[in-house]
């Protein structure tokens, strides 16, 4: 998961939206105060100063002006604009919003009362006074709400990584509780065993605990296709098959991921088994609610065999409503396609404080404009106006959720914006501004702005036909745009808040998926190895119980020690402990292999960086586990050097088992740090596992690995640390 903290696109977008809306609000009243060109000399600078002082609550660069002195300056400028320059009495509403943002509640209440007094004195009758007062209230609401919304969006953006870390910690606690309830208790019981009398019980507990650990690892891995894709890469590369991977799905996947992982594993294994392919492509995508996996290779004319090999899986896929098809493409490639129903993507809760605030502000603005329109209609006309307004408001509120496939909504809104003009006249003149907001939200800019121009021109024509003078016509045209920008800004901020919460939730989900995959790797690589070693020691002790009781007791003591060590490893699995150390792992490997009658030779060819010991210890554990499980080895050489680690053993079977989850895990660990893993047959029936380190990866991660990549290890140079045959059992 890559997170670039320097990128703050959502806050910047929110600030740009707020600047556009506030600029339009101040601009429309500045234009209304200009009766002649000479007025611009004073009007424009005053309006600009009022706007800049309001933006100190939005822009980071202006925060130093958030003082009482500058609030007072803004009040003086607003008063001068209204009393001396002919600005609308609604403009002081902007200052009221600023006072509320500055937490000057008493001053804000006093200013609001002053605005009401001015509205009563300036308004044309009770209706005109109410209209001015409502407009001032809308100005205060928008000024306050926009700034608060921008602040909330900035807070959510800043907290997104903290939320991800919290989600990871919660996942670690949950995992710790589950493991302690199963595997942890088993390890405690083994560590508490008092002697050979408990041997049968210890063996059974170790078996159950190993099963629990493997089941838990499978469950954790099933949420993602990533580890299976990594394992497939390694398997195909080992078979000299070129691999192309295109990932087009979102994690986590849940049960669908587990099933597709099985399909991928079997399909790739079949590609390797057929020994025909030179190139293989692995592709995932989401299409019409389906999660699709496609594996294609150039092993010509082998589709029939592939279909036969995958037949049992096809039935499983069909049982969950999906399909699994194997076909021969026209270009000769064999294609395996599996599709299952994708689980609905978890969505972020869109009911955060910033979302509720934006919806409340939008509802207040829509209600304010509606009341302003209703003040101008007669009681009879209310029968037309009220239903039309109700539908318009509902349509506008619906855009907060960014509806899909609702192309007809702008058309319906256009009808409701213009048809009532035939009966309601200028009382309906401000409502087409809602349509402008919808156009800006619903259409791309290349279509939205020309249509906005058409709406503005249409409203100018309507005002002219109604007999209004030139100033009113111009005001009608500009007001439509300003209303649209206000509506667009509030809805866009609501959408932006939802997008940001969804993005934050996505980061948290990705972090949890990565944590689960890490835990699955550690369960397999650490606890799985230890529990397998306990089982092996228990079996050896049982065989020696009658013929060599002293050695049986020694093996039993070893298994108790391994169980105690595994109990400490559980802290690493749950993220509560640091990295492994290499020296104890070398000694453990020697002990376990020697107990299985395998001659062990450990060679030092330099010292790896201390920061690399964790991943090298994990590689060593996996190598030892695979030797015991998959080979008939009698000799093993472990070479440790500054450039990495190499483990070579004999007794390789004729048919090499395809690398499983463990090798895929190790490849993922090393690849994440710039290193690489090789696991391949060698001459003389031997098998070679090599982990190469990379200095760049080590430099970028204190827990990584580091040394020149590609340096060959495994010769006979260096100091022999342990060299002795295993003992016959």
ZATOR-620578 format. One record per residue: x, y, z of N, C-alpha, C, O in turn. Coordinates in steps of 0.1 Angstrom, whole numbers, plus 5000, padded with zeros to 4 digits. Last residue first. Layout:
BEGIN
XYZXYZXYZXYZ ...
REM end
This chain:
BEGIN
518245705137517145675146516645545143515645495149 521645825135520645725130519545705141519845685153 522346175136522446045142521245945137520145995135 524046365111522846335120522946195125523646115119 527446465111526346385106525246375116525446385128 528446805110528446675117527246605112526246655109 529447115115529647015104529646875111530646835117 529147455118528747325123528847225112528347245101 530847645105530347665119529847535125530147515137 533547695086532547595089532047605103532847595112 534147985067534347915080533147815082532047855081 534847975032534348025044534547935056535047825055 533747795002534647885009534047925023532847925024 532247634987532747574999533747665006534447625015 529247824976530447744974531047694987530347704997 527047974981526847834981528047754977528047634976 526048254960526548194973526448044971526047994961 526348524938526148384940526748334954527848384957 524548814938525848754942525648614945524748574953 522048934934522648864923523948794926524548734918 522449244952521649144946522349064935523249124928 524349324980524249324965523449214960523649094963 522049385007523349335002523249334987522149334982 519549375031520449455023521749385020522449335029 516149395041517349315039518249395030517749485023 514249565067514449495054515649415053516149365063 513649725087513449585089513649505077513249385076 514149975077515049935088514849785091515749725096 514250055044513349985054514249925065515049845062 515950155026514650215027513750155038512650215040 518149995027518350145031516950205033516850295041 517249755018517649765032517649915036517249945047 516749814991515649784999515949795014515149835022 519449864984518449974983517249944992516750034998 520749624986521049734995520049844995519849905005 519149304988519349424979519649544989518849574998 519848954987519549074994519849194984520649184975 518548644979519448744976518948874982517848914980 518148314988517548444991518648554989519648554996 517647994974518548114977517748244978516848264970 517647654974516747774977517747884981518547874990 517847374954518547494959517547604962516847644953 518347024955517347134954518047254961518647244971 519746754936519646844947518646954944518146974933 520446564916519246544924519146634937518546594947 522546674902522746564911521646544921521846494932 521847034900522446904895522546804906522646834918 518647154912520047164909520547034905519846934905 515447314911516247194912517647224907517947314899 514847624929514847544917515747414919516547414928 514147934939513847794944513747704931512847714924 515148254948515348144938515048014945515547984955 514148584953514148444958514248344947513548364937 515248914960514648814951514948674957515848654965 514649254971515449134970514749034961513749064955 512949474975513949474964514749354962515649354953 511149424994512349494999513349504987514549544990 509249274982508849404988509949484993509849604995 510649044976510349144965509949274971510249384965 510648925001511948974995511649074984512349174983 507948865005508748935015509949005009510249125011 507348714982506648844985507448924995507549044993 508948494986509148574974508548714976509048814972 507648395009509048445010509348534998510048634999 505148324999505248425010506648485010506848605011 505848134980505148254976505248364986505548484983 506847934997507747994988507148124983507848224981 504347875011505547925018506547995009507048105012 502447784993502247914999503547975005503848095005 504647604970503347644976503347774982504047864978 506047494940506147574952504847614957503947654949 505247154931505147304928505347384941504747344951 507546894937506246954941506247104938507247174942 509246734912509246844922507946894925507246934916 509646414907508746514904508746614915508246594926 511746284921511746294906510846404901511146474892 512946474950512046374943512146394928512446494923 516246514963515046574956514246464949514846374942 518346444978517146374980515946434973514846414977 520146734992519946624982518546564984517746614992 520047094994519846965000519746864988519446894977 520947425003521047314993520847185000521547155010 520347755008520147625014520047525003519247534994 521748075013521547965003521347835011522147805020 521448415017521348285023521048185012520248205004 523348725013522048645015522248515021523148495029 525648865013524748885001523448805003522548814994 527148775034526748915034525748945023524949045024 525848445041526848545036526348685037525148705040 525548105048525148245052526248345048527448325051 524447805037525547905035524948045038524048085032 523947485045523347615047524547715046525447705054 523347165031524347275034523647405034522847445026 522546835039522046975037523147065040523847055050 521646495032522646605034522046735031521146755022 519546345028520546295037521646395040522346375050 516046375019517446435021518246355031517746305041 513746335004514346225011515846265014516746175012 511346605008512446535002512846415010512346385021 509146745019509046705005510246625000510346594988 509546785047508146755042508246695028507546595025 512146865052511546755060510246705053509946585054 512347075033513246955033512646835040512646725035 510447255042510247185029511147065028510746965022 511547335067510247265067510047195054509547075054 513947455058513947335066512647265066512647135065 512847675044513647575037513747445045513547335039 511447815064510747755053511547645045510947545042 513647895079512647805085511847735074511547615075 515048055061515647935066514647835072514647715070 513248265058513648185046514248055051513847945046 513348365084512048315079512348225066511748115065 515948455085515448355094514248285089514048165091 515848655066516648545063516248425073516348315069 514148845078513648775066514548655063513948555058 515748905101514448865102513948785090513448675091 518248995092518148865099516748815100516548695099 518649245082518149145072517949005079517448915073 519749405101518349435097517749325088516549325086 522349315101521449275112520049295108519149225112 523649195070523249305079522249255089521349175087 525448875072524448965066524149085075524449075087 528848815070527748835079526748925072527049035068 530748545054530348685057529148695066528448595068 530048285051530848355040530548505042530248575032 529847995070529848135070530648195059531848155057 527947705068529147775063528847925064527847975060 526847405081526647545081527947615078528847605085 525647095073526847175072526447325071525847365061 524146795084524046945083525447005082526246975091 522546505075523846565078523746715075523346755064 519646385090520146465079521446535083521546605093 518046265110519146195104519646255091519946185081 516346435122515746355111516846285104516646235092 518046565139517046475145516446385135516046275137 519246745121520046635127519146525133519446405132 517046925117517546835106518346715111518246605106 516847035143515746965137516246875126515746755125 519447145147518847045157517746965150517746845151 519747325126520747215128520147105137520246985133 517647505132517647425119518547305120518247195116 518447605156517247535156517247445143516747325144 520747745148520947635158519647545157519747425158 519547925131520547835126520747715135520847605130 518048065149517347995139518347895132517947785128 519848195165519048095171518348005161518147885163 521048365144521848265151520948155158521148035156 518948555135519448445127520148335134519948215132 515948655150517348665149517948535143517348425145 512948825138513648715143515148735143515648835136 511749155149512149055139512848935146513248945158 509349235175510249265164510649145156509949045155 505849205183507249175185508049215173507549215162 503249215177503649275190505149255193505649295203 501949095156502449235154503049295167503249415167 501148835158500148935161500649085161500049175165 503548715152502448695143501348805146500748845136 505048785175505448845162504248825152503948915144 503848645195503848795196504248855182503748965179 504448395187503048435185502948585186502048655180 507048345195506748385181505348435179505148515170 506548245221507148385219506948435205506748555203 505747995214504848085221505248225220504448315219 508047895202506847925193505848015200505248095194 509547855225509947955215508847995206508648105202 508047655237508247775244508647895234508148005235 508347455217507047505220507147645227506347735224 511147415219510547465206509247525209508847635203 511247305245511947425242511347495229511147615229 509747065240509247165250509847305247509247405248 511546945223510146985218509547085227508847175223 513746905239513846985227512447035223512347155220 512746715257513146845262513246945251512947065252 512346505239511246565246511546705251510746795250 515046445234514146495223512946565228512446665223 515846365259516446485253515546545242515446665240 514246135263514046255272514646385266514046485268 515345985243513946025242513646135250512946235246 517945945253517746035242516346075239516046185235 517145775274517845905277517746005265517446115267 515945555262515145645270515845785273515145885273 516145385237517145485242516345585250516145695245 514045195233515445155230516445255236517645215239 511645305241512045185247513545155245514245105254 511545565228511145545242511645415249512045415260 512145625203513245595211512845555226513745525234 509645675192510345565187511545525196511945405196 508945905207508145785208508945665203508845555210 510846085198510846045212510045915214510445835222 509946115171511246055174511346005188511845895191 507446235176507546105169508846035172508945915174 508246475187507446385195507446245189507546145196 509746595167510446555179509546455187510146365193 507546635149508646545145509446505158509746385159 505946815163505446685159506546585156506546465160 507747025165507246965177506746825174507046725181 507947095138509147045145508746975158509346875161 505347185134505847065126507047005133507246885134 505547415150504647305154504947175146504847065152 507447565136507647525150506747405154507247305160 506247605111507547535112507747485126508047365128 503947745119503847625112505147545113505047415115 505047975131504347885139504247745132504347645139 506448085106506948075120506247965128506947865132 505048055082506548045082507048025096508147955098 502348065087502847955080504347935082504847825085 502148295103501548175108502148055101502547955107 503348475085504048445098503448315104504148235110 501448485065502848445062503548395075504148295075 499248585079499148445073500548395070500848275072 500148835086499948735097499848595091500348505097 500248945061501548935069501348825080502148745082 497548935054498548855046499848845054500448735054 496649115074496148975074497148885066497448775070 497849345066498149295079497749145080498449065086 496749385041498149365042498549305055499449215056 494049425049494349315041495849285041496249165043 494449665064494049545071494349415062494749315068 495149835043496049815054495749685062496649605065 492849835028494049785022495049755033495849655032 491049945046490849805042492149755036492449635039 492150205048492150115060491949975056492549885062 491850295022493250285028493250185040494050105042 489050285022489850205013491250185018491750075017 488450485040488050345043488850245034489150145039 489450705026490050665039489750525043490550455048 487650695004489050675002489850635015490650545015 485250745017485450615010486950585008487350475010 485851005026485650895036485750755030486350665036 486051125001487251125010487051015021487950945024 483551094991484651034984485851024993486550924993 482051245010481851105009482951035002483450925006 483251505005483351445018483051295018483751215024 482351534979483851524982484051464995484951384997 479651554982480151444974481651424978482151314979 479651794996479051675002479551554995479951455002 480751964977481451944990480951814997481651745003 478851954958480151904955480951874967481651784968 476652084971476551944967477951884964478251764968 477852334974477352264985477252114982477652024990 478352414947479452404957479052324969479852244974 475852404934476952314930477952304941478452184943 474552614948474052474949475152374945475352274952 476352824940476052794955475552654956476152574964 476052824913477352794919477252754934477952674939 473352884909473852754905475152724911475452604915 473353144919472553044926473052904922473152814931 475053264900475453254914474653154922475253074929 473553224876474853164877475253154892475753044896 471253384883471053244879472453164881472453054886 472453634887471853564898471653414895471853334904 473053714860474153684870473653604881474253504886 470353754850471353664843472453624853472753504854 469353944868468653814866469653714860469653594864 471054164864471054094877470353954876470853864882 470254224838471654184840471754104854472354004855 467654304843467954194833469354134836469454014837 467954514860467354394865467554274856467754164861 469154694843469854654855469254524860470054434865 467154734823468454674819469154624832469754514831 463854654836464854744831466254674829466354554833 461354424825462254474835463354564828463554554816 459354304810459354444811460354504821460254624825 459354044805458554084816458554234818457854284827 461354024786459954014781458954054792457854094789 463554044802463254154793461854144788461254254787 463353804816463253924824462954044814462154134818 463653624794462453624802462253754810461153814809 466353684787465253704778463853714785463053794782 467653604810467753744806466653774796466053884797 467053334809466453404820466653554817465753634821 468453254785467053244786466453324797465353384795 471053304794470553384783468953374783468253474781 471253104813471453244817470853334806470153434810 470952874797469952904808470053054812469053114814 473152894780471852894774470752934785469853014783 475252874799475052994791473753004785473153114785 474752604806474652714816474452844809473652924813 475552484782474152484786473852584797472752634797 478352544783477452594772475952594776475252694773 478952394807479052544806478252604795477652704796 478352124802477652194813477752344811476752414812 480052024782478652034779477952124789476952194786 482552044793482452084779480952094775480652164765 482251934819482352084817482152124803481552234800 479751674820481151724818481151874815480251924809 476951694843477551684829478951724829479451794838 476051724869475651604861476451584848476651474844 476851964880477151844887477051724878477751624879 476052164862477452154866477852024873478951984872 473252104862474052084850475552074853476251994847 472552174888472452034884473352004871473951904870 473052444888473752364897473752214893474752154893 471052514869472452544866473352454875474352394870 468752454883469052374871470552394867471252294863 468752654902468952514907469352424895470152334896 468252874886469652864892469852724897470952664897 465552874881466452804871467952804876468652724870 464553034903464652884904465452814893465952714896 464253304900465453264906465653104906466753054908 461653344888462853384881464153334887465153314880 459253324898459953194896461353224889461953124886 458353574899458353504912459253374910459853324920 457953654873459253674879459453614893460553604898 455653394865456453504861457653524869458453424871 453753194868454253254880455153374877455453454886 453053084844452053124853452553214864451853304869 455353034830454253074822453153134831452353214827 457152934848457253074844456053124837455753244838 456752654848455952744858456152894855455252964860 458752574828457252574825456452664835455652734831 461352594840460852694830459352694828458752804825 461852404859462452534861461852644851461752754855 460652174851460152234863460752374865460152464872 462252114829460852144827460252224839459552314838 464652074842464552184832463152224830462752334829 464151844856464451974863464252094854463852194858 463951664836462751684844462951824852461951894853 466651674826465551714817464251744826463551844823 468051584849468251724844467151764835466651884835 466951314850466751414861466951554856466151644859 467551134830466351214828466151314839465251404837 469851004838470051114828468751194826468851314822 470650824858469550914860469651034850469551154855 472850654862471850624853470550704854469550664850 473450724897473850674884472650644875471650604880 473651014918472950904913473450854899473850944891 475151144941475751124928474951004921475650894919 474051224965474551084964475051044950475350924948 473251474959474251454969474851314968476051294971 471151484942472451484936473551464946474751444943 468851494958469251364953470651364947471251254946 468351764961469051694972469551554968470451504974 467051814937468351874940469151794951470351774950 464751674940465651634929467051694932468051624929 463651814961463951674963464951624952465851554955 463252064950464152054961464551904963465751874966 461352004929462752064926463752044938464852004935 459151924945459851834936461251874932462151804932 458552164958458852044966459651944957460651884962 458052344937459152364945459552234953460752204954 455652224927456852234919458052254927459152194924 453952254950454352124945455552124936456452034937 453952554952454452464963454752324958455852274961 452952664927454352684932454852584942455952524941 450252594924451252554914452652554920453452464918 449152694947448752564943449652504932449852384931 449952964948450652864957450352724953451152634955 448253104933449453054926450252954935451052884930 446453184952446053094942447253024935447252904932 448053374968447453244974447053144963447253024965 450753474946449453494952449053364959449553264956 454353514952453153454945451853484953451953494965 456553604966456153684955454853624947454453684937 457253424985456853554990456253634979455453734981 458153204971456753204976456253334981455053364981 460853274968459953264956458453274960457653334954 461753264994461853394986460953394974460353494971 461352994999460553095006460653224999459553294998 463352894981461952854979461052954986460053004981 465752984992465353034979463853004976463153084970 465552845017465552995017465153045003464353135002 465652575009464452625016464452785015463352835013 468252574998467052544990465752594996464952654989 469652625022469752725010468552695001467952794996 468952405038468652545042468652645031467752725030 469952195022468552205025468152345029467052395025 472652265024472052265011470552275013469852345006 473152225051473352355045472652365032471952465029 472551955054471752055061471952195055470952265054 474551845038473151825034472251925041471351985035 476851935052476651975039475251955034474652045027 476451795077476551945076476251995062475452095060 476651535069475351585075475351735074474251795071 479251535061478251495052476851555057476151615049 480651595084480751685073479651655063479251755056 479951375101479551505104479651605093478751685091 478951095080479851165089479351305091478451355085 477550915065476750995074477651065085477351085096 478550725049478450865043477650955053477251055048 480850485056479650545061479650695056480450765060 482150335027482350415039481050475043480150505035 481350005017481350145014481550215028481150175038 482749705004482249775016482449925013483449975008 481349574974482549654980482049724992481049804992 479849264975479649414974480849474981481249444992 481749004960481049054971480949204970481849274965 481048874927481848954936481049004948479949044946 480448554916479848684920480748754930481048694940 483048444893482148424905481548564909482148664905 484648294867483948414871483048374883482248274881 487448194849486648164860485948294864486648404865 488948064820488248184826487348134837486448044835 491747974803490947934814490348054820491048154824 492947904771492348004780491547944791490647864787 495647854750494647794759494247894769495047954776 496047994717496347994731495247914739494047914734 495548004690496247884695496447884710497047794715 493948214682495448224680496248114685497448114686 491448134690491748124675493248144673493748084663 491747934720491548064713491948044698492747954695 490047694736491247704727490947834718490047834710 488947704770488747714756490047724749491047754754 487147644799488447624793488247614777487547534773 485347804824485447754811486847744806487747824810 483247834850484647804848484747734834484247624832 481048054867481347964856482847944855483648034859 478748084895479748134886479948034874479147944872 477147994916476548084906477548144896477248234889 478347814932478147944938477648054927477748174929 478447594916477547584927477347724934476347744941 480347654897478947664893478047664905476947724904 482647604912482347744908480947754904480247854907 482447324915482447414927482047554923481347624930 482647244889481447214896481347304908480247354912 485247314883484147374876482847354883482047444884 486847154898486747294902485547354896484847444901 486846914883486246924897486047064902485047084909 488047014858486646974859486046974873484947024875 490647064853489947164861488447124863487747204869 491546854837492246884850491446974859491446954871 489846894815489746774823490346794837489846744847 490847134805489447124810489247004819488547014829 493447054798493247154808491847144814491647154826 492946874777493546824790493346924801493146884812 491847054759491046944764491646884777490846854786 493847244753492647284761491847164767491247174778 496047214739496047144752494747174760494747144772 496747354716496047224715495947144728495747024727 499647524729498647504719498047364720498747264723 500347714752500547564751499447514742498447464746 500347984758500547944744500847794743501547754733 497648074781499048034778499147984763498147954757 495748254805495948214791497448174789498348244795 493348304828494748254827494848204812494148104809 491248524845491548464832493048424831493948514833 488648594866490048554865490248484852489448394848 486248824877486648744866488248714867488948814868 483448884895484948884896485548784887485248664888 480549064885481348944886482848974887483349074883 479249304881479049234894479849104895479649034905 480349374856478849344858478649264871477849174871 483449284863482649314852481149274855480849154858 486849314873485449314878484549364866484749464861 489649104866488849224864487449204870487049094873 492948974860491648984868490949114865491549214862 495148754844494348884844493148864853492448764853 498148624833497148614844496448754845497048854846 499648454807499048584811498048554822497148464820 502648294797501348284804500948424808501748494813 504748134773504248264779502848234785502048164780 505347884767506447974768506048104774506848184778 504047554773503947704773505247774774506147724780 504447284777504347334764504447484763504947544753 504047144801505447164796505447204781506347174774 502047054818501947024803503247054796503546994786 502647164842502647014841502646984826503346884822 502247434839503647384842503747234839504747184833 499547434836500347494826501747444827502347404817 498747324860498447254848499347304837499747224828 499447534878500047404879499847324866500847254862 497647724868499047744866499847614868500747594860 495147604876495447644862496947654860497447604849 495447584904495347464896495647494881496247404874 495647854912496747754915496647634906497747584901 493247954902494548004897495647904900496447884891 491447814918491447804903492747844897493347774889 492147904943492247764940492347744925493047664920 491548174940492848144943493147994940494147954935 488748164937489548194925491048164928491748134918 488148094963487748004952488648034940489147944934 489048314978489548174981489248084969490148004966 487548524967489048524965489548384968490448334961 485048454976485248454961486748454959487248384949 485248505003485148364998485448354983485948254978 487248805000486448715008486348575002487348534996 488549024990487648944981486748854989485648824984 489449364998489549224999488449154992487449214988 490649464965490749374977489849444988489649564987 489549484932489749544944489749444956488949354956 491149404900490049384910490449464923491649504924 492949384879491949484878490749464888489649504886 496149314869495249314881494249424880494549544879 498049124849497149254849496149234859495249154858 501048984842500048994852499349124850499949234850 502948744824502348884824501148884833500248794832 505848554822504548584829504148724827505048814828 507448284806507348424808505948454813504948404808 508747994821507548054814507448204817507448244828 510547834835510947914823509847964814509947964802 509747744858509547654847509847724834509547674823 510047954875510947834877510847734865511747664863 507948114866509348154863510348034865511248024857 505847974876506047984861507448024858508047974848 506248004904506147874898506447874883507147794877 506248284907507448204910507448064904508448024899 503648344899504848404892506048314894506748284885 502148204918502048164904503248224896503848154887 502848354941503248214940503248164926504048094921 501548594934502948594936503548454935504548424929 498948504933499548554921501048554922501748524913 498548434960498548334950499148374937499748294929 498748694972499848584975499748474965500848424961 496448824960497848874958498848764961499748744953 493848774964494548694954496048724953496748654946 492448764997493248834987493848734977494148614980 491248625017490748755014491448825002491048934998 492648395022491548385013490948525009490148535000 494548435042494948445028493748455018493948515008 493048375065493548505063493948535048493748645043 492448095060491348195061491848335059491148415053 495047995060494247985048493148085049492848155039 495748045087496548105076495748105063495748205056 493847885101493848035102494548105091494148205086 494747635092493347685089493247835090492747905081 497247635104497147625089495747675085495647745075 496547645131497447745125497247745110497147855104 495047405134494447535136495247645130494647745124 497047215128495847225120495147365121494747425112 498747265150499247285136498047295126498047385117 497047185171497447325170498047355156497747465150 496646915166495547005165495947145164495347225156 499346825169498646805157497446905155497246965145 499846905195500646965185499946945171499947035163 498046735209497946885210498646955198498147045192 499246485202497846515198497646675198497046725189 501746505215501646485201500346525195500246585184 500946545242501646645235501546635220501346725213 499746295247498946415247499646525240498946605233 502046125244500846105235499946235235499546275224 503646235265504146235251502946225242502846295232 503646245292502646325285502846325270502346405263 505646085301504346035303503246115296502146065293 507946235297507546135286506146085288505546035279 506946545313507846435310507246345299506246375293 505346765316506346735326507246625323508246605330 504147045297504346905298505546865307506546935307 504047315291503847275305503947125308503847075319 504247325264505347385272505247345287506247335294 501747225257503047155254504147195262504947115268 500047425267499947285272501147205269501647125277 500947645251501047645266500947505272501747475281 500147555226501547565229501847575244502847525249 497347555230498047435227499447445230500047345236 496847825235496547725245497247595243497847535252 497547925209498247965221498047865233499047835239 495747815191497147775190497847805203498647725208 493247925205493447795199494847755200495247675208 493248175218492248075222492447945216491947845222 495348305205495548265219494448165223494748075231 494148345180495248255181495448215196495848095198 492048535188491748405181492848305183492648185186 493548745199492448675207492148535201492048435208 495148825177495748775189494748695198495048585203 493148915159493948795156494548735168494648615170 492249135174491249025170492048895167491748785172 494549285174493949245187492949125184492949025192 494949325147495949255155495349205168495649095172 492749485141492849345135493849265142493749145144 493249705155492049635159492149495153491849395160 495549795141495649755155494449675160494649575167 494349855117495349745118495549695132495649575135 492650065124492049945119493049825119492649715123 494650255131493650205141493050075137492849975145 495850295107496650235118495750185128495950075134 493650415094494250295089495050225099494950095101 493350645109492250545108492750415104492350305109 495750775103495450735117494350625117494450525125 495250825077496250735080496150685094496450565097 493151015079492950895072493950785075493650665076 493351265090493151155099493051015092492950915099 493451455070494651435079494551315087495551255091 490851425060492051385052493251365060493951275058 489351525081489151385077490351335069490851225070 490251785081490451705093490351555089491151475094 489451885056490851875060491151785071492151715071 486651865060487251775050488851765053489451665051 486352055080486051915083486651825073487251715077 487052285066487752245078487552105081488552035085 485052295047486452285043487252235054488152145053 482852325064482952205056484352185051484852075052 483252575074483252465083483452335076484152245080 483052735051484252725058484352605068485452545069 480352685044481452645035482752635042483452535040 478852785066478852645063480052605054480652495056 479353065066479752985078479852835074480852765077 478353135041479753175045480253085057481353035057 475753025042476752975032478153005036479052925035 474653185063474653035063475752975054476452885058 474953445054475553405066475753245067476753195071 473353435031474753465030475553425042476553365041 470853365042471453275033472953305032473853205031 470453605056470553485063471253375055472053295060 470153785034471253795044471453675052472653635054 467753675024469053675016470253685025471253615023 466053725044466253585041467553575033468353485035 466054005043466553935055466853795053467853735058 464954055018466354095021466854025033468053985033 462353945022463253895011464753935014465553845013 461354105042461553965045462553905034463353815038 461254345028462154335040462454195043463554155046 459354285009460654315005461654305016462754255014 457054235026457654125017459054155013459854065013 456754485038457054365046457654255038458654185042 458354735017457254675024457654545031458854515031 461154705005459954764999458754695005458154604999 463854765028462954685021461754755016461254855022 465254935045465554935031464554865023464454895011 464254885071464355025066464555025051464055125045 464454615073463154675075463154815069462154855064 467254585069466354525059464954585061464254615050 468254715092468554765079467554715068467154785059 467254525111466854665111467054735098466154805093 468654295103467154305103466654445103465654475096 471254385108470854355095469354355093468854405084 471154405136471454525128470954505113470454595107 470954145143469854235146469954365138468954415133 473454045134472253995128471054085130470154115122 475154185152475154215137473954165130473454235121 474354055175474154205174474154245159473354325155 475253795170473853825172473553975171472454005165 477953845167477253785156475753815158475053855148 478653925192478854015181478053975169477454055162 478253685205477453805209477553905198476453965195 480053505192478553485191477753605195476753635189 482653465178482153595184480653595184480053665176 483953265165483353235178482953365186482953365198 484553305139485553355149485053335163485753375172 482253205127483453125126484553175136485353085140 480553425134480253295139481553195138481753125147 481753625119481753635133481453505140482053465150 481253525093482653545098482753555113483553495119 478453555092479053425091480453425096480953325103 478353835094477753755104478353615104478653555115 479453895069480253935081479653855093480453805102 477453815052478753755051479653775064480353685068 475453985059475253835062476653765062476853675069 475954225047476454205061476254055066476854015076 474654185022476054165023476554145037477454065040 471954265021472254125024473754095026474153995032 471754515013471754495028472054355031472354325043 474054574986472754514991472954505006473954475011 475854874983475754734983474454694989473854764997 476355154982475155104977475054954975474254894967 478455274995478655234981477455174975477455134963 477655335022478355445013478355404999478455494990 476355125034475955265037476455365027475855465024 477754895024476254905024475855045025474955095017 480454955026479954905013478454925012477854955002 480755015053480955125042480455075029479855165022 480154765064479354885067479454995056478555055052 482354625054480954585051479954705053479154725045 484454755066484354745052482954715047482454775038 483954695093483954835088483754845073483054925068 484154425093482854485097482854625092481754675087 486854395087485854345078484454405080483754435071 487954505110488154565098487154525087486654605080 487154305129486554445130486754525117485854595113 488654095120487254085120486554225121485554245114 491154205126490754195112489254165110488654205100 491054195154491254325147490854315132490154405127 490753935160489554025163489754155155488854215150 492053725134492153795147490953885148490253915139 493153565112492053525120492153595134492353525144 495353605096494453715097493253685105492253765106 496653365093497253465103496353585105496553665114 495453235073494953205087495553305097494953325107 496053245046495453365052495053345067494453435073 496952995038497853115037497353235044498153325047 494752835039495752825050496652945050497052985060 491452955034492752935029493852935040493853015049 489152995051489252885041490652855037491052735037 489153225066488653105072488652975063488252865067 489953415049490953375059490453255067491253185074 487953485032488753365028489753325039490353225038 487153725042486253605045487053475042486853375048 489153885033489053865048488153755051488253685061 488653875006489853815011489753795026490253695031 486054005005486253865001487453795007487453685012 486754265013485754185020485854035017485853955027 488554324992489054315006488054245015488454165023 486854324970487954224970488454214984488754104989 485054534976484554394975485654294976485454184982 486954744975486254714988485754574987485854494997 487854734948488754704959488154674972488554584979 485254784935485954654933487054634944487054524949 484455044943483654924946484454794945484354714954 486255234934486155214948485455074951485855004960 486155204906487455244912487455214927488455174933 483555164898484455054899485755084907486354994913 482355404894482155344907483055224909483355184920 482755474868483655534878483555464891484455474899 480755344853482055284853482955344864483855274869 477755324874478555384863479955334864480455294875 476755154893475755224884476455284872475855304861 477354884911477954964901476955024891476354954883 476154704927476354834933476954934923477155054926 476054464913474754534915474954674921474054754919 478754384916478154424903476954504904476654604897 478654314943479554424938479054474925479054604922 476954104943476554224949477454344946476954464946 478453914928477153954923476654084930475954164923 480853884944480853954930479554004926479454104920 480053744966480553884968480453954954480054074954 479353504953478453574961478753724963477953814962 481753424939480453454932479453534940478853634935 483453384961483753494951482553524943482353644940 482153174973482153294980482553414971481953524972 482552974952481153014957481253154964480353234961 485352964949484452994938483153044942482553144937 486152894975486653024969485653064958485253184957 485052644977484652744986484952884981484152974981 486452504957485052514956484552634965483752714960 489052524967488752584954487252604953486852704948 488852364991489152514992488752584979488252694979 488352114979487352174987487552324989486652404988 490752074965489552084958488452154966487652234961 492452064988492652174978491352184969490952304966 491451835001491451965007491552074997490852184998 492051634979490651664984490551794991489651874988 494951654975493951694964492551724970491951824967 497451654987496251694995495151734985494651844987 500351474990499251504981498051534989497551444996 502151405009502251535004501051574995500851694993 501751135015501151225024501251375019500451455023 500950874997501850994995501151105003500251164999 501150535002500450655006501350775005502450775011 500750214990501550334989500650454993499550474987 500849885000500050005000500950125000501750145009 
REM end
